Amino acid sequence: MKMVDPMDALAPMRTIKDEGPAKDDREKSVSEAVQEEVENRMTKAAEELKQKYARGEGGRDASENGPTGAAYTAAAVAERERRKGIKDAERAEAEAKAQKEAQREADVRYQFAADQGGSEDDEEEEPLEEEDSDDELLNELDGDPEVFHYVCPQFGFAQMFLDLLVAKLRNMRLTQIKAEQMTKMEMMRKGHGELTEIVQDEFLPKITAAARCVVHFYHNDFHRCKIMDMHLKDIARRHLDTLFLTINAEKAPFFCEKLNVRILPTVISFFNGITKPDQRQIGFIDLQPKAGGSEDEWPVSALEEKLGKIGVIDYVAKATEAELERYGLVQKKSIYSSRHNQIRGEDYD
């Protein structure tokens, strides 16, 4: 470090004058370094651009943030597809829900009509129902070439056409009844419509041959197994499309082990020989007993509903009072109206 005499007033000026050439050299070196860095970057950018054009990618922006970049465009397309997929899923869910509600309404109306089938009012309305059915069938056969030949432009339907139509409808109905009867007989020949006991050697051939099958693993000494058999026999008679089997668990140890049967009774559902852990009824779990009854006194509809939820039988739940009111099949009851009728009855008495 250079010492400066404090008594010398001109010392600072002489110091700055002495450092002038060194400072200029430092500034010059920094400027040269900046210029060299700029030239290197420009050379590198030019080389990358040259290589890009050599690959045939010249003129395209590959950035993800630029509005014209290929990656940005791809991301935007993916986002649109994602939103479209969400809307399509929501629309499909709404349509499925509406379809399920419509199917439920049709089932409730059918049950209500079946329950009211013996009333006098329904007997008086039978001709109207027949006329409606005939109209529907006429509409279906309107374009049939066999009957169109007999339509008279001036006088409407000729008698010959009506006779042919009635005969055709009768034959269609007879054909349908025969087909249903043949299907029923074939199913019964295969053991459908009843609860059939099998042995271990028959197990695999039986469950793999049936599209839908229910197997009850039982024990002779268990009272609850006998209760389960009683209800399964009742269900089997009403569901011919499903094969119902029962097997003694003591005599089928191999399948009890493979299917993890630990509690009896156990009812397992099979679809073309395949089952899943949630497709079974273990003991009397979730089978609600009748009001005031013991845990063994549950209605057959409880088991029928469980099998219906699994899908091994075609089951339609019984219409509730709320559903009948919702679809306008019965008049809604209010607290005020019931109370008013009660008061009027008391006054009348």
C-alpha positions in Angstrom: 0.0 0.0 0.0 1.4 3.4 -1.0 1.8 5.8 2.0 0.5 9.4 1.6 1.8 12.3 3.5 -1.1 13.9 5.4 0.6 17.3 5.2 0.8 17.1 1.5 -2.4 18.7 -0.1 -1.6 17.5 -3.6 -1.0 13.8 -2.7 -4.6 12.6 -3.6 -4.4 14.1 -7.1 -1.0 12.5 -7.7 -2.4 9.1 -6.6 -5.4 9.3 -9.0 -3.0 10.3 -11.8 -0.8 7.4 -11.1 -3.7 4.8 -11.1 -5.3 6.1 -14.4 -3.5 3.7 -16.9 -4.3 0.6 -14.7 -8.0 1.4 -14.5 -8.3 1.9 -18.2 -6.7 -1.5 -18.7 -9.2 -3.2 -16.4 -12.2 -1.6 -18.1 -10.9 -2.6 -21.5 -10.5 -6.2 -20.4 -14.1 -6.4 -19.1 -15.4 -5.0 -22.3 -13.5 -7.5 -24.3 -14.8 -10.3 -22.1 -18.4 -9.2 -22.6 -17.9 -8.9 -26.4 -16.4 -12.4 -26.5 -19.3 -13.9 -24.5 -21.8 -12.3 -26.9 -20.0 -13.6 -29.9 -19.9 -17.1 -28.4 -23.7 -17.1 -27.7 -24.4 -15.8 -31.2 -22.2 -18.5 -32.7 -23.9 -21.2 -30.6 -27.4 -20.0 -31.5 -26.5 -19.9 -35.2 -25.2 -23.5 -35.0 -28.4 -24.7 -33.2 -30.5 -23.0 -35.8 -28.5 -24.6 -38.6 -28.9 -28.1 -37.0 -32.7 -27.5 -36.5 -33.2 -26.7 -40.2 -31.0 -29.7 -41.1 -33.5 -31.9 -39.1 -36.4 -30.4 -41.0 -37.7 -28.6 -37.9 -37.0 -25.1 -39.0 -39.6 -22.4 -38.6 -41.4 -24.2 -35.8 -41.6 -23.0 -32.2 -41.1 -25.9 -29.8 -41.5 -23.8 -26.6 -44.1 -24.8 -24.0 -45.0 -21.2 -23.1 -45.2 -19.6 -26.5 -48.8 -19.4 -27.9 -47.5 -20.7 -31.2 -45.3 -23.5 -29.9 -46.0 -27.1 -30.7 -45.7 -28.2 -27.1 -48.1 -25.4 -26.0 -50.6 -26.4 -28.7 -50.4 -30.1 -27.7 -51.0 -29.1 -24.0 -54.0 -27.0 -25.0 -55.5 -29.9 -27.1 -54.9 -32.3 -24.2 -56.7 -29.9 -21.8 -59.6 -29.6 -24.2 -59.9 -33.3 -24.4 -59.7 -33.7 -20.7 -62.6 -31.2 -20.2 -64.5 -32.9 -23.0 -64.0 -36.3 -21.3 -65.3 -34.9 -18.0 -68.4 -33.5 -19.7 -69.0 -36.7 -21.6 -68.7 -38.7 -18.4 -71.1 -36.4 -16.6 -73.6 -36.6 -19.5 -73.3 -40.4 -19.6 -73.9 -40.6 -15.8 -76.9 -38.4 -16.1 -78.3 -40.5 -19.0 -77.7 -43.7 -17.1 -79.4 -42.3 -14.0 -82.4 -41.1 -16.1 -82.6 -44.5 -17.8 -82.5 -46.3 -14.4 -85.2 -44.0 -13.0 -87.4 -44.7 -16.1 -86.9 -48.4 -15.7 -87.8 -48.2 -12.1 -90.9 -46.2 -12.8 -91.9 -48.8 -15.4 -91.4 -51.6 -12.8 -93.4 -49.8 -10.2 -96.3 -49.2 -12.6 -96.2 -52.8 -13.7 -96.3 -54.0 -10.0 -99.1 -51.6 -9.2 -101.2 -52.8 -12.3 -100.6 -56.4 -11.3 -101.7 -55.8 -7.7 -104.8 -54.0 -8.9 -105.6 -56.7 -11.5 -108.5 -58.2 -9.5 -110.5 -55.1 -8.9 -113.8 -54.3 -10.6 -112.6 -51.1 -12.1 -109.8 -52.9 -13.9 -112.3 -55.5 -15.3 -114.3 -52.7 -16.8 -111.2 -51.2 -18.4 -110.0 -54.4 -20.0 -111.6 -53.6 -23.4 -109.8 -50.3 -23.5 -106.5 -52.1 -22.8 -107.2 -54.5 -25.5 -108.0 -51.7 -27.9 -104.7 -50.0 -27.0 -102.8 -53.2 -27.5 -104.4 -53.7 -30.9 -103.6 -50.2 -31.9 -100.0 -50.7 -31.0 -99.8 -54.0 -33.0 -101.5 -52.3 -36.0 -98.9 -49.6 -35.9 -96.1 -52.3 -35.8 -97.6 -54.1 -38.8 -98.5 -51.0 -40.8 -95.5 -51.4 -43.1 -95.8 -55.2 -43.5 -95.9 -56.0 -47.2 -98.1 -59.0 -46.5 -100.9 -56.9 -45.2 -100.3 -53.7 -47.1 -101.7 -55.4 -50.2 -105.1 -55.5 -48.6 -105.4 -51.8 -47.7 -108.1 -50.1 -49.8 -107.4 -46.4 -50.5 -111.0 -45.5 -50.8 -112.6 -47.5 -48.0 -109.8 -48.0 -45.5 -109.1 -51.4 -44.1 -110.9 -54.2 -45.9 -112.4 -57.1 -44.1 -109.9 -59.4 -45.7 -107.1 -57.3 -44.2 -108.6 -57.5 -40.7 -109.0 -61.2 -40.9 -105.4 -61.6 -42.0 -104.3 -59.2 -39.3 -106.1 -61.1 -36.6 -104.6 -64.4 -37.9 -101.2 -62.9 -38.0 -101.4 -61.6 -34.5 -102.7 -64.9 -33.2 -99.8 -66.8 -34.9 -97.3 -64.3 -33.5 -98.6 -64.8 -30.0 -98.7 -68.6 -30.4 -95.1 -68.6 -31.6 -94.0 -66.5 -28.7 -95.8 -68.8 -26.2 -94.3 -71.9 -27.8 -90.8 -70.4 -27.7 -91.2 -69.5 -24.0 -92.5 -72.9 -23.2 -89.7 -74.6 -25.0 -87.2 -72.4 -23.2 -88.8 -73.2 -19.9 -88.8 -77.0 -20.6 -85.2 -76.8 -21.6 -84.3 -75.0 -18.4 -86.2 -77.5 -16.3 -84.5 -80.4 -18.1 -81.1 -78.9 -17.0 -82.3 -78.7 -13.4 -83.6 -75.1 -13.3 -86.6 -74.3 -11.2 -85.6 -76.4 -8.2 -82.8 -76.7 -5.7 -80.7 -79.6 -6.8 -78.2 -81.4 -4.5 -74.9 -82.3 -6.1 -71.6 -84.1 -5.0 -68.1 -82.8 -5.3 -67.4 -84.4 -8.7 -70.4 -82.6 -10.2 -69.5 -79.2 -8.9 -67.3 -77.8 -11.7 -69.3 -79.3 -14.6 -72.5 -77.8 -13.2 -71.3 -74.3 -12.4 -69.4 -73.9 -15.7 -72.3 -75.0 -17.8 -74.7 -72.4 -16.4 -74.5 -68.7 -17.2 -75.8 -67.9 -13.6 -75.6 -70.3 -10.7 -76.2 -70.2 -7.0 -74.5 -72.8 -4.7 -75.5 -73.4 -1.1 -72.8 -75.0 1.1 -74.6 -76.6 4.0 -74.2 -79.0 7.0 -76.8 -81.6 7.9 -76.8 -80.7 11.6 -77.2 -77.0 11.2 -80.7 -75.7 11.6 -79.9 -72.4 9.8 -78.8 -74.4 6.7 -82.3 -75.9 6.6 -83.8 -72.4 6.7 -81.6 -71.3 3.9 -82.6 -74.4 1.8 -86.3 -73.6 2.4 -85.9 -70.0 1.0 -83.7 -71.1 -1.9 -86.3 -73.6 -3.0 -88.9 -70.9 -3.1 -86.6 -68.5 -5.1 -85.6 -71.2 -7.5 -89.2 -71.8 -8.6 -89.6 -68.1 -9.6 -86.2 -67.7 -11.3 -85.8 -70.3 -14.0 -82.9 -68.5 -15.7 -80.6 -69.3 -12.7 -79.4 -72.7 -11.6 -79.7 -73.4 -7.9 -77.5 -76.1 -6.3 -76.8 -77.3 -2.8 -73.7 -79.3 -1.7 -72.7 -80.9 1.6 -69.7 -79.0 2.9 -68.4 -82.0 4.8 -68.2 -84.0 1.5 -66.6 -81.2 -0.5 -63.5 -80.2 1.5 -61.5 -79.3 -1.6 -63.9 -76.6 -2.8 -64.6 -75.4 0.7 -60.8 -74.7 1.0 -60.5 -73.2 -2.4 -63.5 -70.9 -2.0 -62.6 -70.1 1.6 -65.9 -71.3 3.0 -65.6 -70.9 6.8 -69.1 -70.2 8.0 -72.3 -72.3 7.2 -74.6 -71.7 5.6 -72.7 -69.9 2.8 -74.4 -69.1 -0.6 -72.0 -68.4 -3.5 -73.0 -66.9 -6.8 -71.2 -68.0 -10.0 -71.3 -66.4 -13.5 -70.1 -68.9 -16.1 -68.1 -70.7 -13.3 -66.5 -67.5 -11.9 -67.2 -65.8 -8.6 -65.9 -62.8 -6.6 -65.5 -62.4 -2.9 -68.4 -59.9 -2.7 -70.8 -62.3 -4.6 -71.8 -64.4 -1.6 -74.2 -64.6 1.3 -72.4 -65.6 4.5 -74.8 -66.9 7.2 -77.7 -64.6 7.9 -75.6 -61.4 7.7 -77.6 -58.4 6.5 -80.8 -60.4 6.2 -83.2 -58.3 8.3 -85.7 -60.3 10.3 -89.4 -59.6 10.3 -90.8 -57.1 12.8 -91.0 -58.7 16.2 -89.3 -61.9 14.9 -86.1 -63.6 15.8 -82.9 -63.3 13.8 -83.8 -66.6 12.0 -87.2 -65.3 10.9 -86.4 -63.2 7.9 -88.5 -63.0 4.8 -87.5 -64.7 1.6 -87.6 -61.3 -0.1 -84.5 -60.3 1.9 -82.4 -63.1 0.4 -84.0 -62.5 -3.0 -83.1 -58.8 -2.9 -79.5 -59.7 -2.0 -79.1 -62.1 -4.9 -80.7 -59.5 -7.2 -78.1 -56.9 -6.2 -75.4 -59.4 -6.9 -77.0 -59.9 -10.3 -77.3 -63.7 -10.2 -81.2 -63.4 -10.5 -83.4 -60.8 -12.2 -85.1 -59.2 -9.2 -87.3 -56.1 -9.0 -87.6 -54.6 -5.6 -91.2 -54.1 -4.3 -92.6 -50.7 -4.8 -92.6 -48.5 -1.7 -95.4 -46.1 -0.7 -93.1 -43.1 -1.5 -92.5 -44.4 -5.1 -96.3 -45.0 -5.6 -96.9 -41.4 -4.6 -94.0 -40.0 -6.7 -95.4 -41.6 -9.9 -98.9 -40.5 -9.1 -100.3 -44.0 -8.6 -101.7 -43.2 -5.2 -102.9 -40.0 -3.6 -100.3 -38.3 -1.4 -101.2 -38.2 2.3 -100.6 -35.2 4.4 -100.5 -34.8 8.2 -103.2 -32.1 8.0 -105.6 -34.2 5.9 -105.2 -37.3 8.2 -105.7 -35.2 11.3 -108.7 -33.4 9.7 -110.4 -36.7 8.9 -109.7 -37.9 12.4 -111.4 -34.8 13.9 -114.3 -35.1 11.6 -114.8 -38.7 12.5 -114.7 -37.9 16.2 -117.3 -35.1 15.7 -119.5 -37.4 13.7 -119.5 -39.9 16.4 
